[in-house]
C-alpha cells in the first residue's frame, strides 16, 4: 500500500521552498526545546510524514517528551500526528508504543476541559485500529453523560463511526443512543443521535419519531431537516408508510426555518401528487421567494416552481396561484422578474387573465414614476411584451391594455416604445373593432413622440389605418403641426438671420466611429453651435428630425401622405376638396425635398429618399388605379402575411413544447397501480437526495452517456509517451465553473521515485486552485493526483506543466518529464439561447470584437452545413425555419448563444453554393462572429475552423 493510498482526512499546506530539517535536529528540539520550539518541531514532523518520510526514531521521543504536555496547541497537533503516523509494523501488527498513546488518550477522555474531551472524541472517529479503540470504550460511553453538549455531541459521532466500522466493540450502540436521544435536550446532540439511528437502525429512529411526531414543530431546524430526510427515505423505500408521515411534512411547511420549509415542500411533492399537497408546496415556495432576500435563493426556488408546472396535472393547481406568483414582482432583480413573468404567462387562463392584466397595468404605471434604477427600462419592456402576449392569446383583453400602453409611445426609452408599437401594429391589424380607439389614441400621443424610429412607425400605422374623412383630416393637421411653418427653408433662413449673432461660434466635436446595422463602420462628426437651447426645444418634432439630417422619416411621411391622399380622393366626391388635399400633400413633399437639397440640415438627403419622395409626388399627380391598389391594399396584405407567418411559428413552437411535456403512453404500456406494486419495484424511482449529492459532486449521469464516444474515455488526454520513465494521462472533467483534472501517474522504472510532484500552469482565464502535493512512488507503482482549476470566462484555455521527481539513492539533480498541453474546450460553457431580432441587431452594433471565418468545408449542401455548425458550436439558429426552407443557391442565418458566465455570442452565416463549379462543389462563404470579449470571438472562431469539415465515421 503506497503512502498515497493511505486514508488521510487532514490536509496541511506545505511550503515547498524550505529545506527539510534533519531527524537529529528535530529530536533535539522535541527533547530539550521550550513549548514554542516543540510546537514548531512537531509541525515539521507532520509535514515530513505527509511527504512520505517514515521517521520511526522520533516516535518514542514524542511519547516521552511531547505527549505529557498540557498545552492545547500541542494536543491539537498531536491528534493530527497520531492520525497520519504509521501505527503498525510491516507485518500488520500494532506497534508496542501505541499502548502508551492509548493510555494518554484515555486520560484525555476524562480531562476536565470539555474542548480536549471533544476534540479527542473527534480524533477517535478517524482511527481504523480496533485494538486501540477497545480500551477506550468505557471512557467514550461515559462522555455521553458529560455536562457539556460539545462533548456529548462528539461522543455520539465517535460511537456511530466505531459502531459502523467495528460493531463488535459496541454492539448495543443503537439502543444506547435511542435512550440517550429520549432524555437529551440539546438540539445539536439530538440531531447527531437521530442521524446515527437513521443510518444504523432505521426502525428505532421511526419509533422515536412516532412518539414525538406531534412535537416536531418545536424541534430545532437542524433536527427538523434530518426528520424530513428520514421521512423521504422511508416513504421512498416503502410507499405504504406515506399516510403515517405526510401530516408531519405538512406541519413542517410552517417551520420558521426557510431551509426546512424548502426541503419539506420538495419532499411533499415527491411523496404525493394530490392537488392539496401540490398547492401547499407551491404556496410554501412562493412565500420563500418573497421573504428571502438572497436573489440566488429566489432563482433556485423559482426553478422548482417551474419544474412543478412542467407536470400536466400540477399545472392546473398552479393556475389558481398565478396572482400569488405575481407578488414576486416586488423583487427589484430583473432576472427574478423575468422568470416570474414567464411563469405567470405560461399559467394564465381565461379565468384569471383579467386579474393578471390589472396587476401588470399597475406595474407598468409604477415604472413610469421610477427612473433611478437602471433596470427599470428593461422591466418595462418585459411588462409590455407580457401584456402583448396576453392580448394575442385573449383578444378580449386588448381593449383594456391598449390605452395604457399607448402612453409609452412618447417614452424616452426607445426599446420599450418599439415593443409597444409592434404590439399596436399587430392589434390594429388583427382586431377590427379596436381600430377607431387605436387611431384616436395614436393621434393624441403623436405630437409627444420623441424617437424618430417610433415616429416613423406611428406615421405608417396612421397612414395605413385612417379610413374616415375626419381621421384623414386629423392626420394631415398633426403632420402640419409637427412640421411647423412651411416652406421650411425660407422660414429657417429668416429665423437664422433674425436670431443668430456673429459672436456665437460653431464648434466641431470629435469624430465618432460607429458600427452600422450591416456591420460596416461609419464616421460621424458632431457639429454643435452655441445657439440658445430654448430655440432647439421650440422646434416641432418632425422639423427637428429633418434638420438633424434624418430623411428616412421623410420618405415614410411621403408614403403616408400618398396613402391618405388616395383614400381621401375615394371618400370625397368634390373635385375642389380632392385637389386641395392633394396639393397640400405635394407641397409638404416638395418643401422637404427643397430642405434636403439645401445646406441647412446637418446631413444632406440621400438619393434613396429623394427617389422615394419623387415617386410619391408622381403617384399623386397621376392618381392611377394600379398605384391606388399597391399603396392601399397590397401593403396591408404583406403585413397580414408576415403576422400570420409569425403566429404560425409561435403556435408551432408552443406545440413542440406541449408535446415535450405531455407524457405519451402507448396502447400496450403496462399500467402501474401503487397498491399492487412490490416494495422493491417502488424503490426503482430515483432518490432525490442521492441525485442532488451526485449533482453537487459533478457526477450527474448524462443521458447521452450511452453513446460510447461520450463516455469518460473520450475525455482522457495522454500527457507523456509510453517510453518515458513516468507515464501520465489526465481525465478532464468539466463541472460548470470548475475543471477537475484526474491525472494518473505511473512509475515505469525499477527505482523508487521520491517527491514526485505534478507541476501545472495555465494560460487564458483559468486559475489553479491548489498545488498538488508530492508523492513517493514505489517501483512500477501508480497513483492518481487530482487538481482543481477555476474558470472565470469563456475562452479557450491551455493547461501545461511537467512531472518532477527524485530517484531514491541517486545523487543527481531532480528529473523532469514535460507534459503535453491540455486544451480546455469552450463548448463546455456555451449554451444555446434565443433573443429577438431587435436585441440581436442592437448587440451586433454594440459588440466591438469581430472574427471573420472563411468557410472551408467538404459539405456540399447549404442546410447540412448550417446544421453541422449549429451542432459543433452549441449555438441556436434565430432565423425561422420557413425563411431557410426552399433552395435558391445561397443562405443567410443569424446564430446566438450565451455562456454560463452570461456572455453573449452572435454569429452571422452567409453561405452559397457555387453552381458554376458543378453539383459536387462544396459550400463557400463566410461566418462573422461578434462578442463583447476578444477571447470569446477568437475561441468560437477557432472552434468553427476546427470543426468545419465533416469527418466520415
C-alpha positions, 0 to 999 in steps of 0.5 A: 500500500503506497503512502498515497493510498493511505486514508488521510482526512487532514490536509496541511499546506506545505511550503515547498521552498524550505529545506527539510530539517534533519531527524537529529535536529528535530529530536533535539528540539522535541527533547530539550526545546521550550513549548514554542520550539516543540510546537514548531518541531512537531509541525515539521514532523507532520509535514515530513510524514505527509511527504512520505518520510517514515521517521520511526526514531522520533516516535518514542521521543514524542511519547516521552517528551511531547505527549505529557504536555498540557498545552492545547496547541500541542494536543491539537497537533498531536491528534493530527500526528497520531492520525497520519503516523504509521501505527503498525509494523510491516507485518500488520501488527500494532506497534508496542508504543501505541499502548502508551498513546492509548493510555494518554488518550484515555486520560484525555477522555476524562480531562476536565476541559470539555474542548480536549474531551471533544476534540479527542472524541473527534480524533477517535472517529478517524482511527481504523485500529480496533485494538486501540479503540477497545480500551477506550470504550468505557471512557467514550460511553461515559462522555455521553453523560458529560455536562457539556453538549460539545462533548456529548455531541462528539461522543455520539459521532465517535460511537456511530463511526466505531459502531459502523466500522467495528460493531463488535466493540459496541454492539448495543450502540443503537439502543444506547443512543435511542435512550440517550436521544429520549432524555437529551435536550440539546438540539445539536446532540439530538440531531447527531443521535437521530442521524446515527439511528437513521443510518444504523437502525432505521426502525428505532429512529421511526419509533422515536419519531412516532412518539414525538411526531406531534412535537416536531414543530418545536424541534430545532431546524437542524433536527427538523431537516434530518426528520424530513430526510428520514421521512423521504427515505422511508416513504421512498423505500416503502410507499405504504408508510406515506399516510403515517408521515405526510401530516408531519411534512405538512406541519413542517411547511410552517417551520420558521426555518426557510431551509426546512420549509424548502426541503419539506415542500420538495419532499411533499411533492415527491411523496404525493401528487394530490392537488392539496399537497401540490398547492401547499408546496407551491404556496410554501415556495412562493412565500420563500421567494418573497421573504428571502432576500438572497436573489440566488435563493429566489432563482433556485426556488423559482426553478422548482416552481417551474419544474412543478408546472412542467407536470400536466396535472400540477399545472392546473393547481398552479393556475389558481396561484398565478396572482400569488406568483405575481407578488414576486414582482416586488423583487427589484432583480430583473432576472427574478422578474423575468422568470416570474413573468414567464411563469405567470404567462405560461399559467394564465387562463381565461379565468384569471387573465383579467386579474393578471392584466390589472396587476401588470397595468399597475406595474407598468404605471409604477415604472413610469414614476421610477427612473433611478434604477437602471433596470427599470427600462428593461422591466418595462419592456418585459411588462409590455411584451407580457401584456402583448402576449396576453392580448394575442392569446385573449383578444378580449383583453386588448381593449383594456391594455391598449390605452395604457400602453399607448402612453409609452409611445412618447417614452424616452426609452426607445426599446420599450416604445418599439415593443409597444408599437409592434404590439399596436401594429399587430392589434390594429391589424388583427382586431377590427373593432379596436381600430377607431380607439387605436387611431384616436389614441395614436393621434393624441400621443403623436405630437409627444413622440420623441424617437424618430424610429417610433415616429416613423412607425406611428406615421405608417400605422396612421397612414395605413389605418385612417379610413374616415374623412375626419381621421384623414383630416386629423392626420394631415393637421398633426403632420402640419403641426409637427412640421411647423411653418412651411416652406421650411427653408425660407422660414429657417433662413429668416429665423437664422438671420433674425436670431443668430449673432456673429459672436456665437461660434460653431464648434466641431466635436470629435469624430465618432466611429460607429458600427452600422446595422450591416456591420460596416463602420461609419464616421460621424462628426458632431457639429454643435453651435452655441445657439440658445437651447430654448430655440432647439426645444421650440422646434416641432418634432418632425422639423427637428428630425429633418434638420438633424439630417434624418430623411428616412422619416421623410420618405415614410411621411411621403408614403403616408401622405400618398396613402391618405391622399388616395383614400381621401380622393375615394371618400370625397366626391368634390373635385375642389376638396380632392385637389386641395388635399392633394396639393397640400400633400405635394407641397409638404413633399416638395418643401422637404425635398427643397430642405434636403437639397439645401445646406441647412440640415446637418446631413444632406438627403440621400438619393434613396429618399429623394427617389422615394419622395419623387415617386410619391409626388408622381403617384399623386399627380397621376392618381392611377388605379394600379398605384391606388391598389399597391399603396392601399391594399397590397401593403396591408396584405404583406403585413397580414402575411408576415403576422400570420407567418409569425403566429404560425411559428409561435403556435408551432413552437408552443406545440413542440413544447406541449408535446415535450411535456405531455407524457405519451403512453402507448396502447400496450404500456403496462399500467402501474397501480401503487397498491399492487406494486412490490416494495422493491419495484417502488424503490426503482424511482430515483432518490432525490437526495442521492441525485442532488449529492451526485449533482453537487459532486459533478457526477450527474449521469448524462443521458447521452452517456450511452453513446460510447464516444461520450463516455469518460474515455473520450475525455482522457488526454495522454500527457507523456509517451509510453517510453518515458520513465513516468507515464501520465494521462489526465481525465478532464472533467468539466463541472460548470465553473470548475475543471477537475483534472484526474491525472494518473501517474505511473512509475515505469522504472525499477527505482523508487521515485521520491517527491514526485510532484505534478507541476501545472500552469495555465494560460487564458482565464483559468486559475489553479486552485491548489498545488498538488502535493508530492508523492513517493512512488514505489517501483512500477507503482501508480497513483492518481493526483487530482487538481482543481482549476477555476474558470472565470470566462469563456475562452479557450484555455491551455493547461501545461506543466511537467512531472518532477521527481527524485530517484531514491539513492541517486545523487543527481539533480531532480528529473523532469518529464514535460507534459503535453498541453491540455486544451480546455474546450469552450463548448463546455460553457456555451449554451444555446439561447434565443433573443429577438431580432431587435436585441440581436441587431442592437448587440451586433452594433454594440459588440466591438470584437469581430472574427471573420471565418472563411468557410472551408468545408467538404459539405456540399449542401447549404442546410447540412452545413448550417446544421453541422455548425449549429451542432459543433458550436452549441449555438441556436439558429434565430432565423425561422425555419420557413425563411431557410426552407426552399433552395435558391443557391445561397443562405443567410442565418443569424446564430446566438448563444450565451455562456454560463458566465452570461456572455453573449455570442452572435454569429452571422452565416452567409453561405452559397453554393457555387453552381458554376463549379458543378453539383459536387462543389462544396459550400463557400462563404463566410461566418462573422462572429461578434462578442463583447470579449476578444477571447470569446470571438477568437475561441468560437472562431477557432472552434468553427475552423476546427470543426468545419469539415465533416469527418466520415465515421 
